[in-house]
Amino acid sequence: MSKPIVAIVGRPNVGKSTLFNQIGKQRVSIVDDMPGVTRDRIYLDAEWLGHAFTMIDTGGIELDESDHILKSMRQQAQIAMEEADVILFVVDGRAGLTTADEEVGHLLRSTKKPVVLAVNKVDSPEREMDMYEFYSLGLGDPIGISASNARNLGDLLDAVVAAFPEETGDDKEPDEISIAVIGRPNVGKSSIVNAILGEQRVIVSDVPGTTRDAIDTHFIEDGTKFMLIDTAGMRRRGKIDEPVERYSVMRSLRAIDRADVVLMMINAAEGITEQDKKIAGYAHESGRGVVIVVNKWDIFPEKDDKSTLRFTDELRDKLGFLQYAPVLYTSALTGQRVHRVTELVKYVAEQQSMRIKTSVLNELIRDAVSVNPPPMHRGRQLKILFMTQADVKPPRFILFVNDPELMHFSYLRFIENRLREQFGFEGTPLVLIVRKRGEEEEA
């Protein structure tokens, strides 16, 4: 089941980003940033009272500032109406009701999506009178908050969580590998999907997805069952005609959350863009398996016998956090190497599910420490007592040590590299958790 998406909508300078950051900083648990992941994030994975969700700051979608405010507001509202489960509409209590607020309120009333109206900059009980004119928007009871000092943030999140859709069962079969094809518009997602679902495949059924109106396609190849997740634009034209590039991140989040393995599509002719980094960063942080598919390789300019090596080097440099992901060069138009997509997906799914015995892991640790002893820190030596695997998808390892503060991230990366050298784990992120001796029972 994918996490609900909450989109923050509002005109400039009403406090959208302040609210976004405040929720991330004080009230929720966020997925930790991994080294190398782009910091220009417009989303955060959060949890409130046991409800996990993904929050999107539409202000971070970088709508063209040369546009008129009303036009920009309409675009933001349309993005939220199309993709979000809950829309958090932020207005400015000090400035009062504006024409832009009324315009967006009219749009939001026409959608079936739940809307939570937050009146920001209500810093004290004396300013609560500023809220009442916003009742005229017809969006229910406004909630007075102060994003800068977290006033009434709990009440706001209570209202957001209460508006989440009811959870439904997943149509994925237990032995089925689910695939999400993600990437910017015009990288060839639809073409690669059509190529994968060629006549040589046995299509089982098209089943409506567990969220919105996406279509999940089940098929069998060489005895393996796959489910192809519609990435919210794969089969149908988007309703938004202008900023499609800017909301492709939001569209990708939902598909990634439901996938076992993600196909991260890159347009060979255009190279790696900032938008690619955002989408790939979320795929990495989500813990899913990743295969990088460089599409349109047939039209890559100035090709020679070293083109793939140079492009792969550029990928490793710009998407440094995806060093573990295999790279496949394809052309959906000509069918070049498309047959290898499901082979790689199956291989990565197997790598994700690999379990290593504790005795074997501790032998690896002993060898690693003998080759490269942990560095001293303030006169103290890190001692790794033992390591065990706690989970799969992604593989999660717990290292018990004498003092977690002595573990430097570079040494943790060394251990991860040793794990990959020894066992592969190609295409899947690894999670290494450091705990103090005596916490074994909590593992």
C-alpha positions as CSV (number, residue, x, y, z in Angstrom):
1,M,0.0,0.0,0.0
2,S,1.5,3.4,-1.0
3,K,1.7,6.2,1.5
4,P,-0.9,9.0,1.2
5,I,0.4,12.1,-0.5
6,V,-0.2,15.5,1.2
7,A,0.4,18.5,-1.1
8,I,0.9,22.0,0.4
9,V,-0.7,24.6,-1.8
10,G,-0.7,28.4,-1.4
11,R,0.5,31.7,-2.9
12,P,4.1,32.9,-2.3
13,N,5.1,34.1,1.1
14,V,2.3,32.5,3.1
15,G,4.6,30.2,4.9
16,K,4.4,26.9,2.9
17,S,8.1,26.1,3.1
18,T,8.2,27.2,6.7
19,L,5.4,24.8,7.6
20,F,7.0,22.0,5.5
21,N,10.3,22.4,7.4
22,Q,8.6,22.8,10.7
23,I,6.7,19.5,10.3
24,G,10.0,17.8,9.3
25,K,12.0,19.3,12.2
26,Q,9.7,18.9,15.2
27,R,6.7,16.8,14.8
28,V,7.5,13.8,12.6
29,S,10.1,11.2,11.8
30,I,11.8,11.7,8.5
31,V,13.8,9.3,6.4
32,D,17.5,10.3,7.1
33,D,19.4,11.9,4.3
34,M,22.0,9.6,2.9
35,P,25.4,10.9,1.8
36,G,25.3,12.0,-1.8
37,V,21.5,12.3,-2.1
38,T,20.5,15.7,-3.5
39,R,19.4,18.1,-0.8
40,D,17.1,20.0,-3.0
41,R,14.1,18.1,-1.7
42,I,10.5,19.0,-2.2
43,Y,9.1,16.0,-0.3
44,L,9.5,14.4,3.1
45,D,8.4,11.0,4.4
46,A,6.7,11.6,7.7
47,E,4.6,9.9,10.4
48,W,2.0,11.2,12.7
49,L,0.2,9.1,15.3
50,G,1.2,5.9,13.5
51,H,0.1,7.1,10.1
52,A,2.9,7.3,7.5
53,F,2.6,9.8,4.6
54,T,4.6,11.8,2.1
55,M,4.4,15.5,2.2
56,I,5.0,17.6,-1.0
57,D,6.0,21.3,-0.9
58,T,4.5,22.6,-4.2
59,G,6.5,25.8,-3.7
60,G,9.6,23.6,-4.3
61,I,8.2,22.5,-7.7
62,E,9.8,25.7,-9.1
63,L,6.9,27.1,-11.0
64,D,8.0,29.9,-13.3
65,E,8.2,33.1,-11.2
66,S,7.6,35.2,-14.3
67,D,4.1,33.9,-14.4
68,H,1.3,35.9,-12.8
69,I,0.6,34.8,-9.3
70,L,-2.9,33.6,-10.2
71,K,-1.6,31.5,-13.0
72,S,1.0,30.0,-10.8
73,M,-1.5,29.3,-8.0
74,R,-3.9,27.6,-10.5
75,Q,-1.1,25.3,-11.6
76,Q,-0.2,24.4,-8.1
77,A,-3.8,23.6,-7.2
78,Q,-4.1,21.5,-10.4
79,I,-1.0,19.5,-9.5
80,A,-2.4,18.8,-6.0
81,M,-5.9,18.0,-7.3
82,E,-4.4,15.5,-9.8
83,E,-1.9,13.7,-7.6
84,A,-2.5,14.3,-3.8
85,D,-4.7,12.4,-1.5
86,V,-5.1,15.4,0.8
87,I,-4.5,19.0,-0.1
88,L,-3.2,21.4,2.6
89,F,-4.2,24.9,1.6
90,V,-2.1,27.5,3.4
91,V,-3.3,31.2,3.6
92,D,-1.9,34.2,5.3
93,G,-4.0,35.4,8.3
94,R,-2.2,38.7,8.6
95,A,-2.7,39.6,4.9
96,G,-6.3,38.5,4.9
97,L,-8.3,36.9,2.1
98,T,-6.9,37.7,-1.4
99,T,-8.1,37.3,-4.9
100,A,-5.6,34.5,-5.4
101,D,-6.9,32.7,-2.4
102,E,-10.4,32.9,-3.7
103,E,-9.4,31.7,-7.1
104,V,-7.7,28.6,-5.7
105,G,-10.5,28.0,-3.3
106,H,-12.9,27.9,-6.2
107,L,-10.7,25.3,-7.9
108,L,-10.4,23.2,-4.8
109,R,-14.1,23.1,-4.2
110,S,-14.6,21.5,-7.6
111,T,-12.4,18.5,-6.7
112,K,-13.4,15.5,-4.7
113,K,-10.1,15.6,-2.8
114,P,-10.2,16.5,0.9
115,V,-8.9,19.9,1.7
116,V,-7.5,21.1,5.0
117,L,-7.4,24.9,5.3
118,A,-4.5,26.3,7.4
119,V,-4.5,30.0,8.3
120,N,-0.9,30.8,9.0
121,K,0.7,33.6,11.1
122,V,-2.0,33.3,13.8
123,D,0.7,33.7,16.4
124,S,-1.5,34.2,19.5
125,P,-5.2,33.7,20.6
126,E,-5.6,37.5,20.0
127,R,-5.1,36.9,16.3
128,E,-7.6,34.2,15.9
129,M,-10.2,36.7,14.7
130,D,-8.1,36.9,11.5
131,M,-9.4,33.4,10.6
132,Y,-13.1,34.1,10.3
133,E,-13.1,35.7,6.8
134,F,-11.6,32.5,5.4
135,Y,-14.9,30.6,6.1
136,S,-16.1,32.3,2.9
137,L,-13.8,30.0,0.9
138,G,-16.3,27.2,1.6
139,L,-13.6,24.7,2.5
140,G,-14.7,23.9,6.0
141,D,-13.3,25.1,9.3
142,P,-10.0,26.9,9.0
143,I,-7.3,25.9,11.5
144,G,-5.2,28.8,12.9
145,I,-1.5,28.0,13.1
146,S,1.9,29.6,13.3
147,A,4.4,27.7,11.1
148,S,7.3,29.7,12.6
149,N,6.7,28.6,16.2
150,A,4.7,25.4,15.6
151,R,1.5,26.7,17.2
152,N,-1.4,24.3,16.7
153,L,0.7,22.1,14.5
154,G,-0.7,19.0,16.2
155,D,-4.3,20.0,15.5
156,L,-3.4,20.6,11.9
157,L,-1.8,17.2,11.5
158,D,-4.7,15.5,13.3
159,A,-7.0,17.0,10.6
160,V,-4.7,15.9,7.8
161,V,-4.5,12.3,9.0
162,A,-8.2,12.2,9.6
163,A,-8.7,13.0,5.9
164,F,-6.6,10.1,4.6
165,P,-8.4,7.5,2.4
166,E,-9.2,4.2,3.9
167,E,-6.5,1.6,3.4
168,T,-7.3,-1.2,0.9
169,G,-5.6,-4.5,0.2
170,D,-2.9,-4.8,-2.4
171,D,-3.6,-6.8,-5.5
172,K,0.0,-8.0,-5.7
173,E,0.4,-11.8,-5.4
174,P,2.9,-13.1,-2.9
175,D,5.4,-14.5,-5.4
176,E,5.0,-11.6,-7.9
177,I,7.7,-9.0,-8.6
178,S,6.3,-5.5,-8.8
179,I,8.0,-3.0,-11.2
180,A,7.6,0.8,-11.3
181,V,8.9,2.7,-14.3
182,I,9.8,6.2,-13.3
183,G,11.5,9.2,-14.7
184,R,10.9,12.6,-16.2
185,P,8.4,13.2,-19.0
186,N,9.6,12.2,-22.4
187,V,12.2,9.8,-21.3
188,G,10.3,6.9,-22.9
189,K,8.4,5.4,-20.0
190,S,5.4,4.6,-22.1
191,S,7.5,3.2,-24.9
192,I,9.5,0.9,-22.7
193,V,6.3,-0.3,-21.0
194,N,4.8,-1.1,-24.4
195,A,8.0,-2.9,-25.4
196,I,8.1,-4.9,-22.2
197,L,4.5,-5.9,-22.7
198,G,5.2,-7.1,-26.3
199,E,3.4,-10.1,-27.9
200,Q,5.9,-12.5,-26.5
201,R,4.6,-11.9,-23.0
202,V,1.5,-13.5,-21.5
203,I,-0.7,-10.8,-20.1
204,V,-2.7,-12.0,-17.1
205,S,-4.9,-9.1,-16.4
206,D,-5.2,-5.3,-16.1
207,V,-6.3,-4.6,-12.5
208,P,-7.2,-1.2,-11.1
209,G,-4.6,0.0,-8.7
210,T,-5.1,0.4,-5.0
211,T,-4.9,4.2,-5.3
212,R,-6.5,6.6,-7.7
213,D,-7.2,5.3,-11.2
214,A,-3.8,3.7,-12.1
215,I,-3.8,0.4,-13.9
216,D,-1.5,-2.4,-12.7
217,T,-0.7,-4.9,-15.5
218,H,0.1,-8.5,-14.5
219,F,2.2,-10.6,-16.9
220,I,4.3,-13.8,-16.9
221,E,7.7,-14.2,-18.6
222,D,9.8,-17.4,-18.4
223,G,7.7,-18.7,-15.5
224,T,8.1,-15.5,-13.4
225,K,5.1,-13.4,-12.5
226,F,5.5,-9.6,-12.7
227,M,3.3,-6.7,-11.9
228,L,3.9,-3.5,-13.9
229,I,2.7,-0.4,-11.9
230,D,1.3,2.5,-13.8
231,T,3.4,5.5,-13.0
232,A,0.4,7.8,-13.2
233,G,1.0,9.0,-16.8
234,M,2.0,5.8,-18.4
235,R,-1.4,5.1,-20.0
236,R,-3.2,8.4,-20.0
237,R,-2.5,12.0,-20.9
238,G,-2.0,14.2,-17.8
239,K,-4.7,16.8,-17.1
240,I,-2.1,19.5,-16.6
241,D,-0.8,21.0,-19.8
242,E,2.1,23.2,-18.6
243,P,4.3,22.2,-15.6
244,V,4.4,18.4,-16.3
245,E,8.1,18.3,-15.8
246,R,7.8,19.9,-12.3
247,Y,5.3,17.4,-10.9
248,S,6.9,14.2,-12.2
249,V,8.5,13.8,-8.8
250,M,5.1,13.6,-7.2
251,R,3.8,11.1,-9.7
252,S,6.8,8.9,-9.2
253,L,6.5,8.8,-5.4
254,R,3.3,6.8,-5.5
255,A,4.6,4.2,-7.9
256,I,7.9,3.8,-6.0
257,D,6.2,3.1,-2.7
258,R,4.3,0.1,-4.2
259,A,7.2,-1.4,-6.1
260,D,9.8,-4.1,-5.4
261,V,12.1,-2.9,-8.2
262,V,12.3,0.6,-9.8
263,L,13.3,1.2,-13.4
264,M,14.9,4.7,-13.3
265,M,14.6,6.0,-16.8
266,I,17.2,8.4,-18.2
267,N,17.0,10.1,-21.6
268,A,20.3,9.4,-23.3
269,A,20.0,12.3,-25.7
270,E,19.4,14.8,-22.9
271,G,21.7,13.4,-20.2
272,I,21.2,13.6,-16.4
273,T,19.2,16.5,-15.1
274,E,18.4,17.9,-11.7
275,Q,14.9,16.4,-12.0
276,D,16.5,13.0,-12.6
277,K,18.5,13.4,-9.3
278,K,15.3,14.2,-7.3
279,I,13.4,11.2,-8.6
280,A,16.4,8.9,-8.3
281,G,17.1,10.2,-4.8
282,Y,13.7,9.2,-3.6
283,A,14.0,5.7,-5.2
284,H,17.3,5.2,-3.3
285,E,15.9,6.5,0.0
286,S,12.8,4.3,-0.3
287,G,14.9,1.2,-0.1
288,R,13.6,-0.3,-3.3
289,G,15.8,-2.1,-5.8
290,V,16.9,0.1,-8.7
291,V,17.9,-0.6,-12.3
292,I,19.0,2.5,-14.3
293,V,17.6,2.3,-17.9
294,V,19.3,4.7,-20.3
295,N,16.7,4.9,-23.1
296,K,16.9,6.4,-26.6
297,W,20.5,5.1,-26.9
298,D,19.9,4.7,-30.7
299,I,19.9,8.5,-31.1
300,F,22.8,9.2,-28.7
301,P,25.0,11.7,-30.5
302,E,28.6,11.0,-31.4
303,K,28.6,7.3,-30.4
304,D,31.8,5.3,-30.4
305,D,33.1,2.1,-28.7
306,K,33.6,4.0,-25.4
307,S,30.3,5.9,-25.3
308,T,28.7,3.6,-22.7
309,L,31.7,3.8,-20.4
310,R,31.8,7.6,-20.5
311,F,28.0,7.8,-19.9
312,T,28.2,5.3,-17.0
313,D,31.0,7.3,-15.5
314,E,28.8,10.4,-15.7
315,L,25.9,8.5,-14.1
316,R,28.1,7.3,-11.2
317,D,29.4,10.9,-10.7
318,K,26.0,12.7,-10.8
319,L,24.0,9.9,-9.1
320,G,26.6,8.9,-6.7
321,F,24.2,7.4,-4.2
322,L,23.2,4.8,-6.9
323,Q,26.6,3.3,-7.3
324,Y,25.1,-0.1,-6.7
325,A,22.4,0.1,-9.5
326,P,23.1,-1.8,-12.7
327,V,22.9,0.3,-15.9
328,L,21.2,-0.9,-19.1
329,Y,21.3,0.9,-22.4
330,T,18.2,0.5,-24.4
331,S,16.1,1.8,-27.3
332,A,12.4,1.2,-26.8
333,L,11.8,2.3,-30.4
334,T,14.1,-0.3,-31.9
335,G,13.8,-2.9,-29.1
336,Q,17.5,-2.8,-28.4
337,R,18.2,-4.7,-25.2
338,V,14.6,-4.4,-24.0
339,H,14.5,-8.2,-23.5
340,R,17.1,-7.8,-20.7
341,V,14.9,-5.5,-18.6
342,T,12.9,-8.3,-16.9
343,E,16.1,-10.4,-16.6
344,L,17.7,-7.6,-14.6
345,V,14.6,-6.9,-12.5
346,K,14.4,-10.6,-11.5
347,Y,18.1,-10.6,-10.6
348,V,17.8,-7.4,-8.5
349,A,14.8,-8.8,-6.7
350,E,16.8,-11.9,-5.8
351,Q,19.6,-9.7,-4.5
352,Q,17.2,-7.7,-2.4
353,S,15.9,-10.9,-0.7
354,M,19.3,-12.4,0.0
355,R,20.0,-13.5,3.6
356,I,23.5,-14.1,5.0
357,K,24.1,-16.3,8.0
358,T,25.4,-14.5,11.1
359,S,28.5,-16.8,11.3
360,V,29.4,-15.8,7.7
361,L,28.9,-12.1,8.4
362,N,31.1,-12.2,11.5
363,E,33.9,-14.0,9.5
364,L,33.6,-11.1,7.0
365,I,33.9,-8.6,9.9
366,R,37.0,-10.3,11.3
367,D,38.7,-10.2,7.9
368,A,37.7,-6.6,7.3
369,V,39.1,-5.5,10.7
370,S,42.3,-7.3,10.1
371,V,42.8,-5.7,6.7
372,N,41.7,-2.2,7.8
373,P,41.4,-1.7,11.6
374,P,39.0,0.9,12.8
375,P,40.7,4.3,13.4
376,M,41.3,5.6,16.9
377,H,39.0,8.4,18.1
378,R,40.0,10.5,21.0
379,G,42.3,7.8,22.2
380,R,39.6,5.1,22.1
381,Q,39.3,2.2,19.7
382,L,36.1,1.1,18.0
383,K,35.4,-2.6,18.6
384,I,32.9,-4.4,16.4
385,L,31.5,-7.3,18.5
386,F,29.3,-9.0,16.0
387,M,27.0,-8.3,13.0
388,T,23.7,-9.9,12.1
389,Q,21.1,-9.5,9.3
390,A,17.8,-8.2,10.6
391,D,15.7,-7.9,7.4
392,V,15.5,-8.0,3.6
393,K,14.0,-5.7,1.0
394,P,16.3,-3.9,1.5
395,P,18.9,-6.0,3.4
396,R,19.4,-4.5,6.8
397,F,22.3,-5.3,9.0
398,I,22.9,-4.5,12.7
399,L,26.5,-4.0,14.0
400,F,26.9,-4.3,17.8
401,V,29.9,-2.2,19.0
402,N,31.4,-1.0,22.2
403,D,30.5,2.6,21.5
404,P,28.4,3.7,18.4
405,E,29.9,7.2,18.6
406,L,33.3,5.8,17.6
407,M,31.9,4.5,14.3
408,H,32.8,7.0,11.5
409,F,30.6,7.0,8.4
410,S,33.6,6.3,6.2
411,Y,34.3,3.0,8.1
412,L,30.7,2.1,7.8
413,R,31.0,2.7,4.0
414,F,34.1,0.4,4.0
415,I,32.0,-2.4,5.6
416,E,29.2,-1.9,3.1
417,N,31.8,-2.2,0.3
418,R,33.1,-5.4,1.8
419,L,29.6,-6.8,1.9
420,R,29.0,-5.9,-1.8
421,E,32.4,-7.4,-2.8
422,Q,31.7,-10.6,-1.0
423,F,28.0,-11.2,-1.7
424,G,27.0,-8.8,-4.5
425,F,23.7,-7.1,-3.4
426,E,23.7,-5.5,-6.9
427,G,20.8,-3.2,-7.5
428,T,19.7,-2.8,-3.8
429,P,20.6,-0.3,-1.1
430,L,22.0,-1.7,2.1
431,V,21.0,-0.4,5.6
432,L,23.7,-0.6,8.3
433,I,22.6,0.2,11.8
434,V,25.1,0.6,14.7
435,R,24.1,-0.3,18.2
436,K,25.8,-0.5,21.5
437,R,26.6,-3.8,23.2
438,G,23.7,-4.9,25.4
439,E,21.0,-3.8,22.9
440,E,20.8,-7.2,21.3
441,E,17.3,-7.9,22.6
442,E,16.0,-4.8,20.7
443,A,17.3,-6.0,17.3
